[in-house]
Every structure is written in structure tokens, then in C-alpha cells.
Amino acid sequence: MRRRSEIEMATEGDVELELETETSGPERPPEKPRKHDSGAADLERVTDYAEEKEIQSSNLETAMSVIGDRRSREQKAKQEREKELAKVTIKKEDLELIMTEMEISRAAAERSLREHMGNVVEALVALTN
């Protein structure tokens, strides 16, 4: 008899487990393996996305002209800056001092002096930082 009560208890426990699983969520039918048609649907989604993102030729031309205009303005500003720097007068002694103390080329020393309007102290401070 003892054995029979163990079996009954086991079946009662099994029923409780089954009830718990049924109440935990709605029962779904098992998913069927997908066949070849899912690949076609994926391909269609990709092509739809690509069609939405195509760039029209007029937009491309506008973007290229904006980039070209920006480059020409930057080039013009750089040339104007170079003209301004060329107008600055520097002393030969200041140039020699910066070249020997900082051990840099003549062009770099001259550029630094011109950027700081010929002020040796400011040029040296800028080169050390």
C-alpha cells in the first residue's frame, strides 16, 4: 500500500505542475520551420529600404556645389591670412634668437614671429606650450 500512495502523490504533483504551466501563459502552437518564402520577404524589405534611401541626382549636384563653395571660401580666407602675415615686419635678431633657442627651422621661427606680430616673448611662449 505504501507504494500505491507514493504513486498517487506523484500523480497529484504532476497535475499541479500541469496546472501551473497552463496558467503561466496562453498555449501557442509550435512554430513551423520557415521555408524559402521567408528569404523572398527579407529581400523585399531590403530593396524597399534601399529605394527609400536613394539619392536623387539634383540633391547630389547641390551637395557638391555647397562643398565646392565652402572649399573656395576657406582657400580665399587662407590666402588673405597669408597676405596679412607677410605684411608683419620682424627683426633678424629675433628670428635668430628663436631659431637657436628653440632649435627649429627658419620657416617655423618666422611663421611663429609673424603670427605674434613680431613679439618675441609671445612667440617663444607659444612655441614652448
C-alpha positions as CSV (number, residue, x, y, z in Angstrom):
1,M,0.0,0.0,0.0
2,R,2.8,2.3,0.7
3,R,3.8,2.1,-2.9
4,R,0.4,3.0,-4.1
5,S,0.2,6.1,-2.0
6,E,3.6,7.2,-3.5
7,I,2.2,6.8,-7.0
8,E,-1.0,8.7,-6.1
9,M,1.2,11.5,-4.6
10,A,3.3,11.6,-7.7
11,T,0.3,11.9,-9.9
12,E,-1.2,14.7,-7.7
13,G,2.2,16.5,-8.0
14,D,2.2,16.1,-11.8
15,V,-1.3,17.6,-12.0
16,E,-0.3,20.6,-10.0
17,L,2.7,21.2,-12.3
18,E,0.5,20.9,-15.4
19,L,-2.0,23.4,-13.9
20,E,0.9,25.8,-13.2
21,T,2.2,25.7,-16.7
22,E,-1.3,26.2,-18.2
23,T,-1.9,29.3,-16.1
24,S,1.5,30.8,-16.8
25,G,0.7,31.8,-20.4
26,P,-1.5,31.0,-23.4
27,E,-0.7,27.9,-25.3
28,R,1.0,28.6,-28.6
29,P,1.2,26.1,-31.4
30,P,4.7,25.1,-32.2
31,E,6.4,27.2,-34.8
32,K,6.7,25.6,-38.2
33,P,10.1,25.8,-39.8
34,R,10.3,28.5,-42.4
35,K,10.7,27.7,-46.0
36,H,12.1,29.6,-49.0
37,D,9.4,32.3,-49.0
38,S,10.9,33.9,-45.9
39,G,14.1,34.8,-47.9
40,A,12.0,36.5,-50.5
41,A,10.2,38.6,-47.9
42,D,13.6,39.6,-46.4
43,L,14.9,40.5,-49.8
44,E,11.8,42.7,-50.5
45,R,12.3,44.5,-47.2
46,V,16.0,45.3,-48.1
47,T,15.1,46.6,-51.6
48,D,12.3,48.7,-50.1
49,Y,14.8,50.3,-47.7
50,A,17.3,50.9,-50.5
51,E,14.7,52.5,-52.6
52,E,13.8,54.9,-49.8
53,K,17.5,55.9,-49.4
54,E,18.4,56.6,-53.0
55,I,19.9,60.0,-53.6
56,Q,18.5,62.0,-56.4
57,S,20.9,63.5,-58.9
58,S,19.7,67.0,-58.2
59,N,20.4,66.6,-54.5
60,L,23.9,65.3,-55.3
61,E,24.7,68.2,-57.5
62,T,23.5,70.7,-54.8
63,A,25.7,69.0,-52.2
64,M,28.7,69.0,-54.5
65,S,28.3,72.8,-55.2
66,V,28.0,73.5,-51.5
67,I,31.2,71.6,-50.8
68,G,33.0,73.4,-53.6
69,D,31.8,76.8,-52.4
70,R,33.0,76.1,-48.9
71,R,36.4,75.0,-50.1
72,S,36.8,78.1,-52.2
73,R,35.9,80.3,-49.3
74,E,38.4,78.5,-47.0
75,Q,41.1,78.8,-49.6
76,K,40.4,82.5,-50.0
77,A,40.5,83.1,-46.3
78,K,43.8,81.3,-46.0
79,Q,45.3,83.4,-48.8
80,E,44.1,86.6,-47.0
81,R,45.7,85.4,-43.8
82,E,49.0,84.7,-45.5
83,K,48.9,88.2,-47.0
84,E,48.4,89.7,-43.6
85,L,51.2,87.7,-42.1
86,A,53.5,88.8,-44.9
87,K,53.0,92.4,-44.0
88,V,54.3,91.9,-40.5
89,T,57.9,93.1,-40.1
90,I,60.2,91.0,-38.0
91,K,63.7,91.7,-36.8
92,K,66.6,89.4,-37.9
93,E,67.9,89.2,-34.4
94,D,64.6,88.0,-33.1
95,L,64.4,85.4,-35.8
96,E,68.0,84.2,-35.0
97,L,67.2,84.1,-31.2
98,I,64.1,81.9,-31.7
99,M,66.0,79.6,-34.2
100,T,68.9,79.0,-31.8
101,E,66.9,78.8,-28.5
102,M,64.1,76.5,-29.8
103,E,66.3,74.6,-32.4
104,I,63.7,75.0,-35.1
105,S,63.9,75.8,-38.8
106,R,64.0,79.4,-40.1
107,A,60.5,79.0,-41.7
108,A,58.9,77.8,-38.4
109,A,60.6,80.6,-36.4
110,E,59.5,83.2,-39.0
111,R,55.9,81.9,-39.0
112,S,55.7,82.0,-35.2
113,L,57.1,85.6,-35.1
114,R,54.7,86.7,-37.8
115,E,51.7,85.1,-36.1
116,H,52.5,87.0,-32.9
117,M,53.1,90.3,-34.8
118,G,56.8,90.3,-34.2
119,N,56.6,89.9,-30.4
120,V,59.5,87.6,-29.4
121,V,58.2,86.8,-25.9
122,E,54.7,85.7,-27.2
123,A,56.3,83.7,-30.0
124,L,58.6,81.9,-27.5
125,V,55.8,81.2,-25.1
126,A,53.6,79.8,-27.9
127,L,56.4,77.5,-29.1
128,T,57.1,76.1,-25.6
129,N,53.5,75.3,-25.0
